[in-house]
Amino acid sequence: MPPFEGVLFDLDGVLVDSEHLAEGVWVRTLAEHGLPIPANEFSHLAVGQTFPNVLLRLQELHGWTATDAFLPVLEERFNQAFHELPAIEGARETLLALRAAGIPFAVASNSERGRLHLKLRSAGLTELVGEHAYDPSWVGGRGKPNPDLYVFAAAQLGVNVTRCAVVEDSVPGGTAGVRAGATLLALLAAGHIHPDSAAQMQAIGAARVLRSHRELQEALGLTVSG
């Protein structure tokens, strides 16, 4: 019997390698609109956060507020950047193996709905994920670190969230999974990972820290051909 009845994935940094692209768009556009900020500082501030929370934290920490001119430029650059988006190495194989094993899975992301589906299409994962791709708008805007999104995604799969694995790369997302009652598997396989990421994920309750989709497949009890 597989160790989990369902698997709930974050998107950015877990299935698609988007964090560096998004970070570059943010840092460039912020600098052009009055807030020069180092990339590593922005990354610590923003990874795993909802879009509104990023704006709120920029205001709280730097006293900077987005102008009407800022948001359209940012949106256009996001759309351009995410049209060519690679899947994380091994991600497609993980999803195929879950499907072959009959284990249901979903994506639960803090990305805005349009960007969520754009990223899945660009990475070639839309067909595999199907209808089970959820953003905070499904739960009244209560994104991670609130547990609502993972609880909702599990319910849509017809499984108890406490029998699910949540696969995450960030503290806000991992916190959401733990609060939901799922087993947290920290997957630190993307280019944006910081040296302290493993310790941070363990501190919030990660059952395992994994460095590749191959390790994740083993943790999920999956058999992958090739």
Secondary structure, DSSP 8 states (H G I E B T S, - for coil): --S-SEEEE-SBTTTB--HHHHHHHHHHHHHHTT----HHHHHHHHTT--HHHHHHHHHHHH-----TTHHHHHHHHHHHHTTS--B-TTHHHHHHHHHHHT--EEEE-SS-HHHHHHHHHHTT-HHHHTT-EE-GGGGTT--TTSSHHHHHHHHHHTS-GGGEEEEESSHHHHHHHHHHT-EEEEE--STT--TTHHHHHHHTT-SEEESSHHHHHHHTT-----
